């Protein structure tokens, strides 16, 4: 899959989302997405029948929202966590 060709409204199945996110630098497996879909905390999705479909823009925004703020050292991250 060429992620450069994905449009914001592209609908992807769980495996395609995992591949596209991983290729974009956010490594995740389709099994992790499935777990998050059942327990919560994952990207929003829609159902087409019983098949979950994710909009590319929403999945990418979810992955980006999980990034920490930039830091110059691990000490900075530790300070923020305290």
Chimera marker file (.cmm) of the C-alpha trace (Angstrom):
<marker_set name="trace">
<marker id="1" x="0.000" y="0.000" z="0.000" r="1" g="1" b="0" radius="0.5"/>
<marker id="2" x="1.295" y="3.432" z="-0.912" r="1" g="1" b="0" radius="0.5"/>
<marker id="3" x="0.421" y="5.757" z="1.950" r="1" g="1" b="0" radius="0.5"/>
<marker id="4" x="1.140" y="8.806" z="-0.210" r="1" g="1" b="0" radius="0.5"/>
<marker id="5" x="-1.914" y="7.882" z="-2.271" r="1" g="1" b="0" radius="0.5"/>
<marker id="6" x="-4.260" y="7.676" z="0.705" r="1" g="1" b="0" radius="0.5"/>
<marker id="7" x="-6.817" y="10.425" z="0.976" r="1" g="1" b="0" radius="0.5"/>
<marker id="8" x="-8.301" y="11.698" z="4.223" r="1" g="1" b="0" radius="0.5"/>
<marker id="9" x="-11.615" y="9.928" z="3.633" r="1" g="1" b="0" radius="0.5"/>
<marker id="10" x="-10.093" y="6.659" z="2.429" r="1" g="1" b="0" radius="0.5"/>
<marker id="11" x="-11.765" y="3.744" z="4.203" r="1" g="1" b="0" radius="0.5"/>
<marker id="12" x="-9.346" y="1.048" z="5.333" r="1" g="1" b="0" radius="0.5"/>
<marker id="13" x="-9.850" y="-2.281" z="7.032" r="1" g="1" b="0" radius="0.5"/>
<marker id="14" x="-7.964" y="-3.086" z="10.219" r="1" g="1" b="0" radius="0.5"/>
<marker id="15" x="-4.987" y="-4.735" z="8.498" r="1" g="1" b="0" radius="0.5"/>
<marker id="16" x="-4.631" y="-1.850" z="6.054" r="1" g="1" b="0" radius="0.5"/>
<marker id="17" x="-4.727" y="0.697" z="8.889" r="1" g="1" b="0" radius="0.5"/>
<marker id="18" x="-2.045" y="-1.208" z="10.789" r="1" g="1" b="0" radius="0.5"/>
<marker id="19" x="0.147" y="-1.364" z="7.661" r="1" g="1" b="0" radius="0.5"/>
<marker id="20" x="-0.369" y="2.325" z="6.831" r="1" g="1" b="0" radius="0.5"/>
<marker id="21" x="0.277" y="3.518" z="10.392" r="1" g="1" b="0" radius="0.5"/>
<marker id="22" x="3.380" y="1.352" z="10.645" r="1" g="1" b="0" radius="0.5"/>
<marker id="23" x="4.647" y="2.702" z="7.315" r="1" g="1" b="0" radius="0.5"/>
<marker id="24" x="4.014" y="6.229" z="8.649" r="1" g="1" b="0" radius="0.5"/>
<marker id="25" x="6.200" y="5.620" z="11.683" r="1" g="1" b="0" radius="0.5"/>
<marker id="26" x="3.550" y="4.530" z="14.185" r="1" g="1" b="0" radius="0.5"/>
<marker id="27" x="4.145" y="0.774" z="14.543" r="1" g="1" b="0" radius="0.5"/>
<marker id="28" x="0.989" y="-1.101" z="15.514" r="1" g="1" b="0" radius="0.5"/>
<marker id="29" x="-0.451" y="-4.496" z="14.681" r="1" g="1" b="0" radius="0.5"/>
<marker id="30" x="-3.951" y="-5.281" z="13.511" r="1" g="1" b="0" radius="0.5"/>
<marker id="31" x="-4.364" y="-7.409" z="16.658" r="1" g="1" b="0" radius="0.5"/>
<marker id="32" x="-3.659" y="-4.383" z="18.842" r="1" g="1" b="0" radius="0.5"/>
<marker id="33" x="-6.242" y="-2.388" z="16.905" r="1" g="1" b="0" radius="0.5"/>
<marker id="34" x="-8.752" y="-5.210" z="17.409" r="1" g="1" b="0" radius="0.5"/>
<marker id="35" x="-8.068" y="-5.242" z="21.153" r="1" g="1" b="0" radius="0.5"/>
<marker id="36" x="-8.446" y="-1.475" z="21.348" r="1" g="1" b="0" radius="0.5"/>
<marker id="37" x="-11.712" y="-1.691" z="19.398" r="1" g="1" b="0" radius="0.5"/>
<marker id="38" x="-13.159" y="-4.038" z="22.016" r="1" g="1" b="0" radius="0.5"/>
<marker id="39" x="-11.668" y="-2.406" z="25.136" r="1" g="1" b="0" radius="0.5"/>
<marker id="40" x="-11.594" y="1.216" z="24.012" r="1" g="1" b="0" radius="0.5"/>
<marker id="41" x="-8.764" y="3.650" z="23.464" r="1" g="1" b="0" radius="0.5"/>
<marker id="42" x="-8.242" y="3.072" z="19.758" r="1" g="1" b="0" radius="0.5"/>
<marker id="43" x="-9.103" y="5.100" z="16.696" r="1" g="1" b="0" radius="0.5"/>
<marker id="44" x="-12.745" y="5.600" z="15.809" r="1" g="1" b="0" radius="0.5"/>
<marker id="45" x="-14.187" y="3.275" z="13.209" r="1" g="1" b="0" radius="0.5"/>
<marker id="46" x="-17.427" y="2.650" z="11.373" r="1" g="1" b="0" radius="0.5"/>
<marker id="47" x="-19.119" y="-0.631" z="10.597" r="1" g="1" b="0" radius="0.5"/>
<marker id="48" x="-20.056" y="-1.760" z="7.124" r="1" g="1" b="0" radius="0.5"/>
<marker id="49" x="-22.164" y="-4.708" z="8.064" r="1" g="1" b="0" radius="0.5"/>
<marker id="50" x="-19.914" y="-6.469" z="10.569" r="1" g="1" b="0" radius="0.5"/>
<marker id="51" x="-16.660" y="-5.183" z="9.060" r="1" g="1" b="0" radius="0.5"/>
<marker id="52" x="-14.893" y="-2.327" z="10.878" r="1" g="1" b="0" radius="0.5"/>
<marker id="53" x="-13.599" y="0.394" z="8.576" r="1" g="1" b="0" radius="0.5"/>
<marker id="54" x="-11.350" y="3.270" z="9.586" r="1" g="1" b="0" radius="0.5"/>
<marker id="55" x="-11.045" y="6.641" z="7.879" r="1" g="1" b="0" radius="0.5"/>
<marker id="56" x="-7.379" y="7.288" z="7.219" r="1" g="1" b="0" radius="0.5"/>
<marker id="57" x="-7.387" y="10.858" z="8.578" r="1" g="1" b="0" radius="0.5"/>
<marker id="58" x="-9.000" y="9.768" z="11.865" r="1" g="1" b="0" radius="0.5"/>
<marker id="59" x="-6.614" y="6.835" z="12.333" r="1" g="1" b="0" radius="0.5"/>
<marker id="60" x="-3.574" y="9.018" z="11.648" r="1" g="1" b="0" radius="0.5"/>
<marker id="61" x="-4.842" y="11.767" z="13.977" r="1" g="1" b="0" radius="0.5"/>
<marker id="62" x="-5.340" y="9.154" z="16.718" r="1" g="1" b="0" radius="0.5"/>
<marker id="63" x="-1.759" y="7.890" z="16.293" r="1" g="1" b="0" radius="0.5"/>
<marker id="64" x="-0.361" y="11.423" z="16.310" r="1" g="1" b="0" radius="0.5"/>
<marker id="65" x="-2.317" y="12.260" z="19.471" r="1" g="1" b="0" radius="0.5"/>
<marker id="66" x="-0.478" y="9.479" z="21.311" r="1" g="1" b="0" radius="0.5"/>
<marker id="67" x="2.917" y="11.155" z="20.813" r="1" g="1" b="0" radius="0.5"/>
<marker id="68" x="4.458" y="12.900" z="23.775" r="1" g="1" b="0" radius="0.5"/>
<marker id="69" x="5.579" y="16.514" z="23.457" r="1" g="1" b="0" radius="0.5"/>
<marker id="70" x="9.144" y="16.909" z="22.129" r="1" g="1" b="0" radius="0.5"/>
<marker id="71" x="11.904" y="16.777" z="24.736" r="1" g="1" b="0" radius="0.5"/>
<marker id="72" x="15.678" y="17.162" z="24.774" r="1" g="1" b="0" radius="0.5"/>
<marker id="73" x="16.257" y="14.416" z="27.335" r="1" g="1" b="0" radius="0.5"/>
<marker id="74" x="14.619" y="11.570" z="29.191" r="1" g="1" b="0" radius="0.5"/>
<marker id="75" x="14.777" y="13.777" z="32.278" r="1" g="1" b="0" radius="0.5"/>
<marker id="76" x="12.343" y="16.190" z="30.615" r="1" g="1" b="0" radius="0.5"/>
<marker id="77" x="9.909" y="13.345" z="30.002" r="1" g="1" b="0" radius="0.5"/>
<marker id="78" x="10.288" y="12.212" z="33.639" r="1" g="1" b="0" radius="0.5"/>
<marker id="79" x="9.576" y="15.741" z="34.891" r="1" g="1" b="0" radius="0.5"/>
<marker id="80" x="6.376" y="15.897" z="32.849" r="1" g="1" b="0" radius="0.5"/>
<marker id="81" x="5.236" y="12.512" z="34.105" r="1" g="1" b="0" radius="0.5"/>
<marker id="82" x="5.693" y="13.500" z="37.767" r="1" g="1" b="0" radius="0.5"/>
<link id1="1" id2="2" r="1" g="1" b="0" radius="0.2"/>
<link id1="2" id2="3" r="1" g="1" b="0" radius="0.2"/>
<link id1="3" id2="4" r="1" g="1" b="0" radius="0.2"/>
<link id1="4" id2="5" r="1" g="1" b="0" radius="0.2"/>
<link id1="5" id2="6" r="1" g="1" b="0" radius="0.2"/>
<link id1="6" id2="7" r="1" g="1" b="0" radius="0.2"/>
<link id1="7" id2="8" r="1" g="1" b="0" radius="0.2"/>
<link id1="8" id2="9" r="1" g="1" b="0" radius="0.2"/>
<link id1="9" id2="10" r="1" g="1" b="0" radius="0.2"/>
<link id1="10" id2="11" r="1" g="1" b="0" radius="0.2"/>
<link id1="11" id2="12" r="1" g="1" b="0" radius="0.2"/>
<link id1="12" id2="13" r="1" g="1" b="0" radius="0.2"/>
<link id1="13" id2="14" r="1" g="1" b="0" radius="0.2"/>
<link id1="14" id2="15" r="1" g="1" b="0" radius="0.2"/>
<link id1="15" id2="16" r="1" g="1" b="0" radius="0.2"/>
<link id1="16" id2="17" r="1" g="1" b="0" radius="0.2"/>
<link id1="17" id2="18" r="1" g="1" b="0" radius="0.2"/>
<link id1="18" id2="19" r="1" g="1" b="0" radius="0.2"/>
<link id1="19" id2="20" r="1" g="1" b="0" radius="0.2"/>
<link id1="20" id2="21" r="1" g="1" b="0" radius="0.2"/>
<link id1="21" id2="22" r="1" g="1" b="0" radius="0.2"/>
<link id1="22" id2="23" r="1" g="1" b="0" radius="0.2"/>
<link id1="23" id2="24" r="1" g="1" b="0" radius="0.2"/>
<link id1="24" id2="25" r="1" g="1" b="0" radius="0.2"/>
<link id1="25" id2="26" r="1" g="1" b="0" radius="0.2"/>
<link id1="26" id2="27" r="1" g="1" b="0" radius="0.2"/>
<link id1="27" id2="28" r="1" g="1" b="0" radius="0.2"/>
<link id1="28" id2="29" r="1" g="1" b="0" radius="0.2"/>
<link id1="29" id2="30" r="1" g="1" b="0" radius="0.2"/>
<link id1="30" id2="31" r="1" g="1" b="0" radius="0.2"/>
<link id1="31" id2="32" r="1" g="1" b="0" radius="0.2"/>
<link id1="32" id2="33" r="1" g="1" b="0" radius="0.2"/>
<link id1="33" id2="34" r="1" g="1" b="0" radius="0.2"/>
<link id1="34" id2="35" r="1" g="1" b="0" radius="0.2"/>
<link id1="35" id2="36" r="1" g="1" b="0" radius="0.2"/>
<link id1="36" id2="37" r="1" g="1" b="0" radius="0.2"/>
<link id1="37" id2="38" r="1" g="1" b="0" radius="0.2"/>
<link id1="38" id2="39" r="1" g="1" b="0" radius="0.2"/>
<link id1="39" id2="40" r="1" g="1" b="0" radius="0.2"/>
<link id1="40" id2="41" r="1" g="1" b="0" radius="0.2"/>
<link id1="41" id2="42" r="1" g="1" b="0" radius="0.2"/>
<link id1="42" id2="43" r="1" g="1" b="0" radius="0.2"/>
<link id1="43" id2="44" r="1" g="1" b="0" radius="0.2"/>
<link id1="44" id2="45" r="1" g="1" b="0" radius="0.2"/>
<link id1="45" id2="46" r="1" g="1" b="0" radius="0.2"/>
<link id1="46" id2="47" r="1" g="1" b="0" radius="0.2"/>
<link id1="47" id2="48" r="1" g="1" b="0" radius="0.2"/>
<link id1="48" id2="49" r="1" g="1" b="0" radius="0.2"/>
<link id1="49" id2="50" r="1" g="1" b="0" radius="0.2"/>
<link id1="50" id2="51" r="1" g="1" b="0" radius="0.2"/>
<link id1="51" id2="52" r="1" g="1" b="0" radius="0.2"/>
<link id1="52" id2="53" r="1" g="1" b="0" radius="0.2"/>
<link id1="53" id2="54" r="1" g="1" b="0" radius="0.2"/>
<link id1="54" id2="55" r="1" g="1" b="0" radius="0.2"/>
<link id1="55" id2="56" r="1" g="1" b="0" radius="0.2"/>
<link id1="56" id2="57" r="1" g="1" b="0" radius="0.2"/>
<link id1="57" id2="58" r="1" g="1" b="0" radius="0.2"/>
<link id1="58" id2="59" r="1" g="1" b="0" radius="0.2"/>
<link id1="59" id2="60" r="1" g="1" b="0" radius="0.2"/>
<link id1="60" id2="61" r="1" g="1" b="0" radius="0.2"/>
<link id1="61" id2="62" r="1" g="1" b="0" radius="0.2"/>
<link id1="62" id2="63" r="1" g="1" b="0" radius="0.2"/>
<link id1="63" id2="64" r="1" g="1" b="0" radius="0.2"/>
<link id1="64" id2="65" r="1" g="1" b="0" radius="0.2"/>
<link id1="65" id2="66" r="1" g="1" b="0" radius="0.2"/>
<link id1="66" id2="67" r="1" g="1" b="0" radius="0.2"/>
<link id1="67" id2="68" r="1" g="1" b="0" radius="0.2"/>
<link id1="68" id2="69" r="1" g="1" b="0" radius="0.2"/>
<link id1="69" id2="70" r="1" g="1" b="0" radius="0.2"/>
<link id1="70" id2="71" r="1" g="1" b="0" radius="0.2"/>
<link id1="71" id2="72" r="1" g="1" b="0" radius="0.2"/>
<link id1="72" id2="73" r="1" g="1" b="0" radius="0.2"/>
<link id1="73" id2="74" r="1" g="1" b="0" radius="0.2"/>
<link id1="74" id2="75" r="1" g="1" b="0" radius="0.2"/>
<link id1="75" id2="76" r="1" g="1" b="0" radius="0.2"/>
<link id1="76" id2="77" r="1" g="1" b="0" radius="0.2"/>
<link id1="77" id2="78" r="1" g="1" b="0" radius="0.2"/>
<link id1="78" id2="79" r="1" g="1" b="0" radius="0.2"/>
<link id1="79" id2="80" r="1" g="1" b="0" radius="0.2"/>
<link id1="80" id2="81" r="1" g="1" b="0" radius="0.2"/>
<link id1="81" id2="82" r="1" g="1" b="0" radius="0.2"/>
</marker_set>
